[in-house]
Every structure is written in structure tokens, then in C-alpha cells.
């Protein structure tokens, strides 16, 4: 009886070892997106907020020119990748049906090396993301909600 389970167990173990890298890669791109662009409950949303968040998220070596932080619920952001909160936009992108509270941080110039200085702009905007396997993996742009 053990003889019959050996090959089956081997196939099962091989299947497990081959599946996770694909899932891990998708998950790591989504996590990278969240690190760069997601802050659920911001404190301040002013120039000091931008300087602090950009440094905390590792976006200051060199100083990144522009970065947008999306505030609110992660589920609503994920929903852009489906029909619940997103529609196709240009080639391979999706635009949100609803506006999100965002803070855009723009480097104010000077040296591309720290300390970086940023100007904050806050508002509500529809956002455009690229999705892979139902998850946002790239922030493309945002539009002011009129």
C-alpha cells in the first residue's frame, strides 16, 4: 500500500513546489503597489506628510518626482480590476467608477538626493491602474473629480 502512495505523494509535492512562485510573484507586485501607493488613514496630508511617507516607503533614494497615495478601503481599490468599481481605459488599464481620496506628492526640485522636499496636493479623483490576475499592480494616473 505504501508503494502506491509514493508516486502519488511525489506528484503532489511537485505540484505544490511549482504553484507558489506564480502566486508569490503576483502577490509581490500587488504588495509593491500597496507600499508605493496605499495609505488607509493618513495623518495630515500636507507637505510634511509627503516628506515623511515618501521616506518611510523608500521613495527617496533618489527623490521620486511624483507619487500618489490612495486613501480608504483596499477592497474598493481591488474592485477597480473587476466590473464592480472599474471600467476598461485605454490599452490594458482600468479607471475607477468612483472617486478616491488621494494625496499627490511632487518633488519641489533641487537635488535628487535626500533630504527630499515635496509639495502635497489633496483631493478626490478617479484613478487609473493596471491589473494582473484581478489585483492592481501599477498606478497610472488620477483625474480630479468634478
DSSP file (Angstrom, degrees, kcal/mol; ACC not computed):
  #  RESIDUE AA STRUCTURE BP1 BP2  ACC     N-H-->O    O-->H-N    N-H-->O    O-->H-N    TCO  KAPPA ALPHA  PHI   PSI    X-CA   Y-CA   Z-CA
    1    1 A X     >        0   0    0      0, 0.0     4,-1.1     0, 0.0     3,-0.3   0.000 360.0 360.0 360.0 -40.1    0.0    0.0    0.0
    2    2 A X  H  >  +     0   0    0      1,-0.2     4,-1.5     2,-0.2     3,-0.3   0.853 360.0  61.7 -64.3 -34.4    2.9    2.4    0.8
    3    3 A X  H  > S+     0   0    0      1,-0.2     4,-0.7     2,-0.2    -1,-0.2   0.890 103.3  49.5 -58.4 -40.6    4.4    1.6   -2.6
    4    4 A X  H  > S+     0   0    0     -3,-0.3     4,-0.8     1,-0.2    -1,-0.2   0.785 109.3  51.6 -71.1 -29.1    1.3    3.0   -4.4
    5    5 A X  H  X S+     0   0    0     -4,-1.1     4,-3.1    -3,-0.3     5,-0.2   0.762  93.5  74.9 -80.0 -25.1    1.3    6.2   -2.4
    6    6 A X  H  X S+     0   0    0     -4,-1.5     4,-2.3     1,-0.2    -2,-0.2   0.941  99.8  39.6 -54.6 -57.3    4.9    7.1   -3.1
    7    7 A X  H  X S+     0   0    0     -4,-0.7     4,-2.3     1,-0.2    -1,-0.2   0.884 117.0  51.5 -62.6 -37.1    4.5    8.2   -6.7
    8    8 A X  H  X S+     0   0    0     -4,-0.8     4,-2.3     2,-0.2    -2,-0.2   0.916 110.5  48.1 -64.7 -42.9    1.2   10.0   -5.8
    9    9 A X  H  X S+     0   0    0     -4,-3.1     4,-2.6     2,-0.2    -2,-0.2   0.894 110.3  52.7 -63.6 -40.7    2.9   11.8   -3.0
   10   10 A X  H  X S+     0   0    0     -4,-2.3     4,-2.4    -5,-0.2    -2,-0.2   0.923 110.0  47.5 -61.6 -45.8    5.8   12.8   -5.2
   11   11 A X  H  X S+     0   0    0     -4,-2.3     4,-2.2     2,-0.2    -2,-0.2   0.911 112.5  50.3 -61.9 -43.0    3.4   14.3   -7.9
   12   12 A X  H  X S+     0   0    0     -4,-2.3     4,-2.0     2,-0.2    -2,-0.2   0.920 111.6  47.3 -60.7 -46.0    1.5   16.2   -5.1
   13   13 A X  H  X S+     0   0    0     -4,-2.6     4,-2.1     1,-0.2    -2,-0.2   0.883 111.1  51.1 -66.2 -39.3    4.7   17.6   -3.7
   14   14 A X  H  X S+     0   0    0     -4,-2.4     4,-1.5     1,-0.2    -1,-0.2   0.908 108.5  52.7 -63.7 -41.0    6.0   18.6   -7.1
   15   15 A X  H  X S+     0   0    0     -4,-2.2     4,-1.5     1,-0.2    -2,-0.2   0.900 109.2  49.2 -60.5 -42.1    2.7   20.4   -7.8
   16   16 A X  H  X S+     0   0    0     -4,-2.0     4,-1.2     1,-0.2    -1,-0.2   0.892 110.2  50.6 -64.5 -40.2    3.0   22.3   -4.6
   17   17 A X  H  < S+     0   0    0     -4,-2.1     4,-0.4     1,-0.2    -1,-0.2   0.759 112.6  46.5 -73.3 -22.8    6.5   23.4   -5.3
   18   18 A X  H  X S+     0   0    0     -4,-1.5     4,-0.5    -5,-0.1    -1,-0.2   0.758 107.0  57.0 -89.0 -25.4    5.6   24.6   -8.8
   19   19 A X  H >X S+     0   0    0     -4,-1.5     4,-1.4    -5,-0.2     3,-0.8   0.936  93.4  61.7 -75.0 -48.3    2.4   26.6   -7.9
   20   20 A X  H 3X S+     0   0    0     -4,-1.2     4,-3.7     1,-0.2     5,-0.3   0.809  92.0  63.6 -56.4 -37.0    3.6   29.1   -5.3
   21   21 A X  H 3> S+     0   0    0     -4,-0.4     4,-2.6     1,-0.2    -1,-0.2   0.912 105.8  45.9 -57.0 -40.8    6.2   31.1   -7.4
   22   22 A X  H <X S+     0   0    0     -3,-0.8     4,-2.1    -4,-0.5    -1,-0.2   0.935 117.2  43.9 -64.3 -45.1    3.4   32.3   -9.7
   23   23 A X  H  X S+     0   0    0     -4,-1.4     4,-2.6     1,-0.2    -2,-0.2   0.905 114.0  50.8 -66.1 -40.5    1.2   33.2   -6.8
   24   24 A X  H  X S+     0   0    0     -4,-3.7     4,-2.7     2,-0.2    -2,-0.2   0.895 108.5  51.9 -64.4 -41.1    4.1   34.8   -4.9
   25   25 A X  H  X S+     0   0    0     -4,-2.6     4,-2.0    -5,-0.3    -1,-0.2   0.939 112.5  44.8 -62.8 -46.6    5.1   36.9   -8.0
   26   26 A X  H  X S+     0   0    0     -4,-2.1     4,-2.0     1,-0.2    -2,-0.2   0.932 115.2  48.7 -60.5 -45.4    1.5   38.3   -8.4
   27   27 A X  H  X S+     0   0    0     -4,-2.6     4,-2.6     1,-0.2    -2,-0.2   0.870 109.2  52.4 -63.5 -38.4    1.2   38.9   -4.7
   28   28 A X  H  X S+     0   0    0     -4,-2.7     4,-2.3     2,-0.2    -1,-0.2   0.872 108.4  50.2 -70.0 -35.4    4.6   40.7   -4.5
   29   29 A X  H  X S+     0   0    0     -4,-2.0     4,-2.1     2,-0.2    -1,-0.2   0.897 112.8  47.3 -67.5 -38.8    3.6   43.1   -7.4
   30   30 A X  H  X S+     0   0    0     -4,-2.0     4,-2.4     2,-0.2    -2,-0.2   0.918 112.2  49.6 -66.3 -43.6    0.4   43.9   -5.6
   31   31 A X  H  X S+     0   0    0     -4,-2.6     4,-2.5     1,-0.2    -2,-0.2   0.890 109.7  51.6 -62.8 -38.8    2.3   44.3   -2.3
   32   32 A X  H  X S+     0   0    0     -4,-2.3     4,-2.3     2,-0.2    -1,-0.2   0.912 108.6  51.7 -63.0 -42.4    4.7   46.6   -4.1
   33   33 A X  H  X S+     0   0    0     -4,-2.1     4,-2.5     1,-0.2     5,-0.2   0.932 111.1  47.5 -57.7 -47.2    1.7   48.6   -5.4
   34   34 A X  H  X S+     0   0    0     -4,-2.4     4,-2.2     1,-0.2    -2,-0.2   0.905 110.3  52.3 -62.5 -42.1    0.3   49.0   -1.9
   35   35 A X  H  < S+     0   0    0     -4,-2.5    -1,-0.2     1,-0.2    -2,-0.2   0.913 117.7  37.7 -60.5 -43.0    3.7   50.0   -0.5
   36   36 A X  H  < S+     0   0    0     -4,-2.3    -2,-0.2    -5,-0.2    -1,-0.2   0.808 133.5  17.9 -79.2 -29.5    4.1   52.8   -3.1
   37   37 A X  H  < S+     0   0    0     -4,-2.5    33,-4.0    -5,-0.2     2,-0.5   0.412  99.3  85.2-130.4   3.9    0.5   54.0   -3.3
   38   38 A X  B  <  +a   70   0A   0     -4,-2.2     2,-0.3    31,-0.2    33,-0.2  -0.938  27.7 156.2-121.7 130.5   -1.7   53.0   -0.4
   39   39 A X    >   -     0   0    0     31,-2.5     3,-0.5    -2,-0.5    33,-0.2  -0.814  21.6-162.9-145.8 103.1   -2.2   54.7    3.0
   40   40 A X  T 3  S+     0   0    0     -2,-0.3    32,-1.0     1,-0.3     2,-0.5   0.912  81.3  15.4 -56.2 -53.6   -5.5   53.8    4.5
   41   41 A X  T 3  S-     0   0    0     30,-0.1    -1,-0.3     2,-0.0    30,-0.0  -0.767  80.5-162.1-129.7  85.5   -5.8   56.6    7.2
   42   42 A X    <   -     0   0    0     -3,-0.5     2,-0.6    -2,-0.5    -3,-0.0  -0.295   9.8-142.8 -69.6 151.1   -3.4   59.4    6.5
   43   43 A X  S    S-     0   0    0      3,-0.1     2,-0.8     6,-0.0     3,-0.2  -0.961  77.7 -11.9-113.4 114.9   -2.5   61.9    9.2
   44   44 A X        -     0   0    0     -2,-0.6     3,-0.1     1,-0.2    -2,-0.1  -0.521  64.9-150.9 103.4 -66.8   -2.0   65.4    7.9
   45   45 A X        +     0   0    0     -2,-0.8    -1,-0.2     1,-0.2     2,-0.2   0.807  58.8 116.0  60.2  32.5   -1.9   65.1    4.1
   46   46 A X  S  > S-     0   0    0     -3,-0.2     4,-2.1    57,-0.1    -1,-0.2  -0.451  88.5 -76.1-114.6-169.4    0.3   68.2    3.9
   47   47 A X  H  > S+     0   0    0      1,-0.2     4,-2.4     2,-0.2    71,-0.3   0.878 132.2  52.2 -59.3 -38.7    3.9   68.8    2.7
   48   48 A X  H  > S+     0   0    0      2,-0.2     4,-2.4     1,-0.2    -1,-0.2   0.884 106.6  54.0 -65.1 -38.4    5.3   67.2    5.9
   49   49 A X  H  > S+     0   0    0      2,-0.2     4,-3.1     1,-0.2     5,-0.3   0.937 109.2  48.7 -57.8 -47.8    3.1   64.1    5.3
   50   50 A X  H  X S+     0   0    0     -4,-2.1     4,-2.8     1,-0.2     5,-0.3   0.936 111.1  48.4 -60.7 -48.0    4.6   63.7    1.9
   51   51 A X  H  X S+     0   0    0     -4,-2.4     4,-1.6    67,-0.2    -1,-0.2   0.920 116.3  44.3 -59.2 -43.7    8.2   64.1    3.1
   52   52 A X  H  X S+     0   0    0     -4,-2.4     4,-2.8     2,-0.2    -2,-0.2   0.936 116.5  44.1 -66.8 -48.6    7.6   61.5    5.8
   53   53 A X  H  X S+     0   0    0     -4,-3.1     4,-2.4     2,-0.2    -2,-0.2   0.899 111.6  52.8 -66.8 -41.3    5.6   59.0    3.7
   54   54 A X  H  <>S+     0   0    0     -4,-2.8     5,-3.0    -5,-0.3     6,-0.3   0.912 114.7  42.4 -62.0 -41.6    8.0   59.2    0.8
   55   55 A X  H ><5S+     0   0    0     -4,-1.6     3,-1.6    -5,-0.3     5,-0.2   0.937 113.8  51.1 -69.1 -46.1   10.9   58.5    3.0
   56   56 A X  H 3<5S+     0   0    0     -4,-2.8    -2,-0.2     1,-0.3    -1,-0.2   0.836 110.9  49.2 -60.2 -34.1    9.1   55.8    5.0
   57   57 A X  T 3<5S-     0   0    0     -4,-2.4    -1,-0.3    -5,-0.2    -2,-0.2   0.360 117.2-111.1 -90.9   5.7    8.1   54.0    1.8
   58   58 A X  T < 5S+     0   0    0     -3,-1.6     3,-0.3    -4,-0.1    -3,-0.2   0.834  79.1 127.3  74.4  33.1   11.6   54.0    0.4
   59   59 A X      X +     0   0    0     -5,-3.0     5,-2.2    -6,-0.2    -4,-0.2   0.066  51.8  76.6-109.3  23.4   10.9   56.5   -2.4
   60   60 A X  B   5 +G   63   0B   0     -6,-0.3     3,-0.4     3,-0.2    54,-0.4   0.211  58.5 102.8-121.8  15.8   13.7   59.0   -1.7
   61   61 A X  T   5S+     0   0    0      1,-0.8    -1,-0.2    -3,-0.3     2,-0.2  -0.678 113.4   5.7-132.5  83.6   16.9   57.4   -3.0
   62   62 A X  T   5S-     0   0    0     50,-0.6    -1,-0.8    -2,-0.3     2,-0.3   0.586 116.3-100.7 -80.5 176.3   16.8   59.1   -5.4
   63   63 A X  B   5 -G   60   0B   0     49,-3.6    -3,-0.2    -3,-0.4     2,-0.2  -0.447  37.5-129.4 -62.3 118.7   13.9   61.5   -4.7
   64   64 A X      < -     0   0    0     -5,-2.2    43,-0.2    -2,-0.3     3,-0.1  -0.530  10.6-138.0 -71.3 136.0   11.0   60.3   -6.7
   65   65 A X  S    S+     0   0    0     -2,-0.2    42,-3.5     1,-0.2     2,-0.4   0.936  78.1   1.7 -62.4 -50.3    9.5   63.1   -8.8
   66   66 A X  E     + B   0 106A   0     40,-0.2     2,-0.3    52,-0.1    -1,-0.2  -1.000  62.3 169.5-143.9 138.3    5.8   62.3   -8.2
   67   67 A X  E     - B   0 105A   0     38,-2.1    38,-3.4    -2,-0.4     2,-0.5  -0.982  17.8-149.5-148.8 140.0    3.9   59.8   -6.2
   68   68 A X  E     - B   0 104A   0     -2,-0.3     2,-0.5    36,-0.2    36,-0.2  -0.932   5.2-154.5-113.4 132.3    0.2   59.4   -5.3
   69   69 A X  E     - B   0 103A   0     34,-3.1    34,-2.3    -2,-0.5     2,-0.4  -0.908  10.8-148.4-103.5 129.7   -1.1   57.9   -2.1
   70   70 A X  E     -aB  38 102A   0    -33,-4.0   -31,-2.5    -2,-0.5     2,-0.3  -0.827  13.6-156.7 -98.4 133.4   -4.6   56.4   -2.3
   71   71 A X  E     + B   0 101A   0     30,-2.9    30,-0.6    -2,-0.4     2,-0.4  -0.828  46.7  37.8-112.9 149.4   -6.7   56.6    0.9
   72   72 A X  S    S+     0   0    0    -32,-1.0     2,-0.4    -2,-0.3    28,-0.0  -0.933  94.4   2.4 123.4-142.9   -9.6   54.4    2.0
   73   73 A X     >  -     0   0    0     -2,-0.4     4,-1.2     1,-0.1     3,-0.4  -0.741  45.1-148.9 -97.3 127.5  -10.5   50.8    1.6
   74   74 A X  H  > S+     0   0    0     -2,-0.4     4,-2.6     1,-0.2     5,-0.2   0.861  99.1  60.2 -58.4 -37.6   -8.2   48.2   -0.1
   75   75 A X  H  > S+     0   0    0      1,-0.2     4,-2.1     2,-0.2    -1,-0.2   0.882 101.5  52.3 -60.5 -39.9  -11.2   46.3   -1.3
   76   76 A X  H  4 S+     0   0    0     -3,-0.4     4,-0.4     2,-0.2    -1,-0.2   0.849 110.0  49.2 -65.5 -34.0  -12.5   49.3   -3.3
   77   77 A X  H >< S+     0   0    0     -4,-1.2     3,-1.4     1,-0.2     4,-0.4   0.926 110.6  49.5 -70.2 -44.7   -9.1   49.6   -5.0
   78   78 A X  H >< S+     0   0    0     -4,-2.6     3,-1.8     1,-0.3    -2,-0.2   0.874 101.1  65.6 -58.6 -36.9   -9.1   45.9   -5.8
   79   79 A X  G >< S+     0   0    0     -4,-2.1     6,-1.9     1,-0.3     3,-1.3   0.662  84.3  73.1 -63.7 -16.3  -12.6   46.3   -7.2
   80   80 A X  G <  S+     0   0    0     -3,-1.4    -1,-0.3    -4,-0.4    -2,-0.2   0.834  89.4  61.4 -63.5 -30.7  -11.3   48.6  -10.0
   81   81 A X  G <  S+     0   0    0     -3,-1.8    -1,-0.3    -4,-0.4     2,-0.2   0.550 110.6  43.0 -75.3  -6.2   -9.8   45.4  -11.5
   82   82 A X  S <> S-     0   0    0     -3,-1.3     4,-0.7    -4,-0.2     3,-0.4  -0.570 102.3 -92.1-122.3-170.4  -13.3   44.0  -11.9
   83   83 A X  T  4 S+     0   0    0     -2,-0.2    -3,-0.1     1,-0.2    -4,-0.1   0.613 107.7  80.0 -82.5 -12.1  -16.6   45.4  -13.1
   84   84 A X  T  4 S-     0   0    0     -5,-0.2    -1,-0.2     1,-0.2    -4,-0.2   0.899 120.9  -2.9 -63.8 -41.2  -17.7   46.4   -9.6
   85   85 A X  T  4 S+     0   0    0     -6,-1.9    12,-2.4    -3,-0.4    13,-0.5   0.188 122.8  67.2-137.2  17.4  -15.7   49.6   -9.5
   86   86 A X  E  <  -C   96   0A   0     -4,-0.7     2,-0.3    -7,-0.4    10,-0.2  -0.986  46.8-169.1-144.0 153.2  -13.7   49.7  -12.8
   87   87 A X  E     -C   95   0A   0      8,-2.1     8,-2.7    -2,-0.3    -4,-0.0  -0.964  43.7 -86.1-133.0 152.5  -14.1   50.0  -16.5
   88   88 A X  E     -C   94   0A   0     -2,-0.3     2,-0.4     6,-0.2     6,-0.3  -0.265  45.1-173.2 -57.4 142.7  -11.6   49.5  -19.3
   89   89 A X  E  >  -C   93   0A   0      4,-2.6     4,-0.9     1,-0.3    -1,-0.0  -0.961  48.5 -43.0-144.4 120.7   -9.5   52.6  -20.0
   90   90 A X  T >4 S-     0   0    0     -2,-0.4     2,-0.6     2,-0.1     3,-0.6  -0.043 111.7 -16.5  48.7-158.9   -7.0   52.8  -22.9
   91   91 A X  T 34 S-     0   0    0      1,-0.2     3,-0.1    -3,-0.1    -1,-0.1  -0.633 130.9 -22.2 -82.6 117.2   -4.8   49.8  -23.5
   92   92 A X  T 34 S+     0   0    0     -2,-0.6    39,-0.5     1,-0.2     2,-0.3   0.693 110.1 110.9  63.2  23.4   -4.7   47.3  -20.6
   93   93 A X  E <<  -C   89   0A   0     -4,-0.9    -4,-2.6    -3,-0.6     2,-0.4  -0.813  52.7-148.1-122.1 166.1   -5.7   49.8  -18.0
   94   94 A X  E     -CD  88 129A   0     35,-2.5    35,-2.5    -2,-0.3     2,-0.4  -0.996   5.7-151.3-133.8 139.9   -8.8   50.3  -15.8
   95   95 A X  E     -CD  87 128A   0     -8,-2.7    -8,-2.1    -2,-0.4    33,-0.2  -0.896  27.2-111.4-110.4 141.5  -10.3   53.5  -14.5
   96   96 A X  E     -C   86   0A   0     31,-2.6   -10,-0.3    -2,-0.4     4,-0.1  -0.403   9.6-146.4 -71.3 144.6  -12.3   53.6  -11.3
   97   97 A X  S    S+     0   0    0    -12,-2.4     2,-0.3    -2,-0.1    -1,-0.1   0.770  86.2  48.5 -76.8 -27.5  -16.0   54.3  -11.4
   98   98 A X  S    S-     0   0    0    -13,-0.5    29,-0.5    29,-0.1     2,-0.2  -0.777  90.1-108.7-114.1 158.4  -15.8   56.1   -8.1
   99   99 A X        -     0   0    0     -2,-0.3     2,-0.3    27,-0.2    27,-0.3  -0.566  29.0-151.5 -82.9 148.0  -13.5   58.8   -6.9
  100  100 A X  E     - E   0 125A   0     25,-3.6    25,-2.8    -2,-0.2     2,-0.5  -0.891  22.5-111.7-115.9 148.8  -10.9   58.1   -4.2
  101  101 A X  E     +BE  71 124A   0    -30,-0.6   -30,-2.9    -2,-0.3     2,-0.3  -0.702  51.6 173.6 -74.5 126.2   -9.4   60.4   -1.6
  102  102 A X  E     -BE  70 123A   0     21,-3.0    21,-2.0    -2,-0.5     2,-0.4  -0.927  31.9-151.6-135.7 158.3   -5.8   60.9   -2.7
  103  103 A X  E     -BE  69 122A   0    -34,-2.3   -34,-3.1    -2,-0.3     2,-0.5  -0.989  15.2-158.7-127.8 122.3   -2.7   62.8   -1.8
  104  104 A X  E     -BE  68 121A   0     17,-3.2    17,-2.0    -2,-0.4     2,-0.5  -0.890   4.4-157.6-103.4 129.2   -0.2   63.5   -4.6
  105  105 A X  E     -BE  67 120A   0    -38,-3.4   -38,-2.1    -2,-0.5     2,-0.5  -0.923   8.4-170.1-109.2 122.2    3.4   64.3   -3.6
  106  106 A X  E     -BE  66 119A   0     13,-2.4    13,-2.6    -2,-0.5   -40,-0.2  -0.949  26.6-119.7-116.4 130.4    5.5   66.3   -6.1
  107  107 A X  E     - E   0 118A   0    -42,-3.5    11,-0.2    -2,-0.5     3,-0.1  -0.465  19.1-145.8 -64.3 132.0    9.3   66.8   -5.6
  108  108 A X        -     0   0    0      9,-2.5     2,-0.2     1,-0.3    -1,-0.1   0.356  44.1-106.3 -88.3   7.3    9.9   70.6   -5.5
  109  109 A X  S    S+     0   0    0      8,-0.3     8,-0.3     2,-0.1    -1,-0.3  -0.553  73.5 101.8 104.5-168.3   13.2   70.4   -7.2
  110  110 A X  S    S+     0   0    0     -2,-0.2    -1,-0.1    -3,-0.1     2,-0.1  -0.586  84.0   4.1  84.4-151.1   16.7   70.8   -6.1
  111  111 A X        -     0   0    0     -2,-0.2    -2,-0.1     4,-0.1     4,-0.1  -0.363  56.9-139.2 -70.7 143.6   18.9   67.8   -5.6
  112  112 A X  S    S+     0   0    0    -50,-0.1   -49,-3.6    -2,-0.1   -50,-0.6   0.459  84.5  84.0 -78.7   1.1   17.6   64.3   -6.4
  113  113 A X  S    S-     0   0    0    -51,-0.2   -52,-0.1     2,-0.1    -2,-0.1  -0.759  87.9 -53.7-102.8 151.1   19.3   63.1   -3.2
  114  114 A X  S    S+     0   0    0    -54,-0.4    -1,-0.1    -2,-0.3     2,-0.1  -0.219 104.5  67.0 -59.0 152.8   17.8   63.3    0.3
  115  115 A X  S    S-     0   0    0     -4,-0.1     2,-0.3    -3,-0.0    -4,-0.1   0.377  78.3-166.8 -76.6 136.2   16.6   65.2    2.1
  116  116 A X        -     0   0    0    -65,-0.1     2,-0.4    -2,-0.1   -61,-0.1  -0.707   8.3-150.3 -93.7 141.7   13.8   65.4   -0.4
  117  117 A X        -     0   0    0     -8,-0.3    -9,-2.5    -2,-0.3     2,-0.3  -0.941  16.7-171.7-114.0 134.7   11.2   68.2   -0.3
  118  118 A X  E     -E  107   0A   0     -2,-0.4     2,-0.5   -71,-0.3   -11,-0.2  -0.931  20.2-143.2-128.8 149.1    7.7   67.6   -1.5
  119  119 A X  E     -E  106   0A   0    -13,-2.6   -13,-2.4    -2,-0.3     2,-0.4  -0.942  24.9-141.5-107.1 130.1    4.5   69.6   -2.2
  120  120 A X  E     -E  105   0A   0     -2,-0.5     2,-0.4   -15,-0.2   -15,-0.2  -0.745  17.1-175.2 -96.2 138.6    1.3   67.9   -1.3
  121  121 A X  E     -E  104   0A   0    -17,-2.0   -17,-3.2    -2,-0.4     2,-0.3  -0.996  11.2-168.4-128.3 125.5   -1.9   68.2   -3.3
  122  122 A X  E     +E  103   0A   0     -2,-0.4     2,-0.3   -19,-0.2   -19,-0.2  -0.833  23.6 112.7-116.0 154.2   -5.0   66.5   -1.9
  123  123 A X  E     -E  102   0A   0    -21,-2.0   -21,-3.0    -2,-0.3     2,-0.5  -0.986  61.0 -75.4 175.4-172.9   -8.4   65.8   -3.5
  124  124 A X  E     +E  101   0A   0     -2,-0.3    21,-2.8   -23,-0.2     2,-0.3  -0.962  54.2 165.3-112.1 129.4  -10.9   63.2   -4.7
  125  125 A X  E     -EF 100 144A   0    -25,-2.8   -25,-3.6    -2,-0.5     2,-0.4  -0.985  42.2-117.1-144.7 151.2  -10.1   61.6   -8.0
  126  126 A X  E     - F   0 143A   0     17,-1.8    17,-2.9    -2,-0.3     2,-0.3  -0.734  44.0-147.1 -79.0 139.0  -10.9   58.8  -10.3
  127  127 A X  E     - F   0 142A   0    -29,-0.5   -31,-2.6    -2,-0.4     2,-0.5  -0.810  10.1-143.6-117.4 154.6   -7.8   56.7  -10.6
  128  128 A X  E     +DF  95 141A   0     13,-3.1    12,-3.1    -2,-0.3    13,-1.1  -0.960  25.8 171.1-117.6 128.1   -6.3   54.6  -13.4
  129  129 A X  E     -DF  94 139A   0    -35,-2.5   -35,-2.5    -2,-0.5     2,-0.4  -0.917  31.5-127.4-132.4 158.4   -4.5   51.3  -12.6
  130  130 A X  E     - F   0 138A   0      8,-2.4     7,-3.0    -2,-0.3     8,-1.3  -0.876  32.0-155.8 -99.8 141.6   -3.0   48.4  -14.4
  131  131 A X  E     - F   0 136A   0    -39,-0.5     2,-0.4    -2,-0.4     5,-0.2  -0.898  16.4-172.7-121.9 147.7   -4.2   45.0  -13.1
  132  132 A X  E >  S- F   0 135A   0      3,-2.5     3,-1.6    -2,-0.3   -51,-0.0  -0.985  78.6 -10.8-136.5 128.8   -2.8   41.5  -13.2
  133  133 A X  T 3  S-     0   0    0     -2,-0.4     3,-0.1     1,-0.3    -1,-0.1   0.862 130.8 -52.0  51.4  41.4   -4.8   38.5  -12.0
  134  134 A X  T 3  S+     0   0    0      1,-0.2     2,-0.4   -53,-0.1    -1,-0.3   0.582 117.9 104.9  78.2  10.2   -7.5   40.7  -10.5
  135  135 A X  E <  S-F  132   0A   0     -3,-1.6    -3,-2.5   -54,-0.1     2,-0.3  -0.964  74.5-114.2-125.4 141.1   -5.1   42.8   -8.5
  136  136 A X  E     +F  131   0A   0     -2,-0.4    -5,-0.3    -5,-0.2  -103,-0.2  -0.550  38.5 164.7 -70.3 133.9   -3.8   46.4   -9.1
  137  137 A X  E     +     0   0A   0     -7,-3.0     2,-0.3     1,-0.3    -6,-0.2   0.456  60.2  35.3-127.8  -8.1   -0.1   46.3   -9.8
  138  138 A X  E     -F  130   0A   0     -8,-1.3    -8,-2.4  -101,-0.0     2,-0.6  -0.965  63.5-142.3-152.2 131.7    0.6   49.8  -11.3
  139  139 A X  E     +F  129   0A   0     -2,-0.3   -10,-0.2   -10,-0.2     3,-0.1  -0.842  23.5 174.5 -91.3 123.3   -0.8   53.3  -10.6
  140  140 A X  E     -     0   0A   0    -12,-3.1     2,-0.3    -2,-0.6   -11,-0.2   0.897  51.0 -48.4 -97.5 -51.4   -1.0   55.1  -13.9
  141  141 A X  E     -F  128   0A   0    -13,-1.1   -13,-3.1     2,-0.0    -1,-0.4  -0.974  42.7-129.2-169.7 175.7   -2.8   58.4  -13.2
  142  142 A X  E     -F  127   0A   0     -2,-0.3     2,-0.4   -15,-0.2   -15,-0.2  -0.978  10.8-146.3-141.1 156.0   -5.7   60.1  -11.5
  143  143 A X  E     -F  126   0A   0    -17,-2.9   -17,-1.8    -2,-0.3     2,-0.0  -0.974  28.8-109.1-123.9 134.2   -8.3   62.7  -12.6
  144  144 A X  E     -F  125   0A   0     -2,-0.4     2,-0.6   -19,-0.2   -19,-0.3  -0.368  34.6-121.6 -59.0 136.7   -9.8   65.4  -10.4
  145  145 A X              0   0    0    -21,-2.8   -21,-0.2     1,-0.1    -1,-0.1  -0.726 360.0 360.0 -82.8 121.1  -13.4   64.5   -9.6
  146  146 A X              0   0    0     -2,-0.6    -1,-0.1    -3,-0.0    -2,-0.1   0.437 360.0 360.0 -95.1 360.0  -15.5   67.4  -10.8
